[in-house]
């Protein structure tokens, strides 16, 4: 992700896009931490897209090419059991949903922070004038933080390992 800032600094008129970063068995059963760190980190480093590669795979990570360049231990954002048709929505799906449901096409990054208390966030302005804040708590305990916009603010407590999205309109 940091490499995107280096590219931006060298070529400020060019866009950077994170397009192929997979979740997989190396993350254990919970891809939410990696997905949230990717989502917030890419945007904080000038990225204009965030994608988890392998949108829909079978539970065993298939299909893949079986070559060194392929990901034999990847996890799809959703897993589809071909024999039963059962679809499993993985934590990657819900992590991406923290932004994709609220950050509309054409939105742009307006602010972000990475607090020393385990709270990281990224804020967007949608073209319809609404603002969106995506927050993730990477710490091992609940954290309370303040959200301020203009002269208004509120406090919120986020459990350990949880994400939240806030959307509002107005000045």
HELIX and SHEET records of a PDB file:
HELIX    1   1 UNK A    2  UNK A   10  1                                   9    
HELIX    2   2 UNK A   25  UNK A   27  5                                   3    
HELIX    3   3 UNK A   32  UNK A   44  1                                  13    
HELIX    4   4 UNK A   91  UNK A  100  1                                  10    
SHEET    1   A 3 UNK A  52  UNK A  53  0                                        
SHEET    2   A 3 UNK A  21  UNK A  24  1                                        
SHEET    3   A 3 UNK A  74  UNK A  75 -1                                        
SHEET    1   B 3 UNK A  56  UNK A  57  0                                        
SHEET    2   B 3 UNK A  78  UNK A  80  1                                        
SHEET    3   B 3 UNK A  87  UNK A  89 -1                                        
SHEET    1   C 4 UNK A 108  UNK A 114  0                                        
SHEET    2   C 4 UNK A 119  UNK A 125 -1                                        
SHEET    3   C 4 UNK A 131  UNK A 137 -1                                        
SHEET    4   C 4 UNK A 163  UNK A 168 -1                                        
SHEET    1   D 2 UNK A 143  UNK A 149  0                                        
SHEET    2   D 2 UNK A 152  UNK A 158 -1                                        
END                                                                             
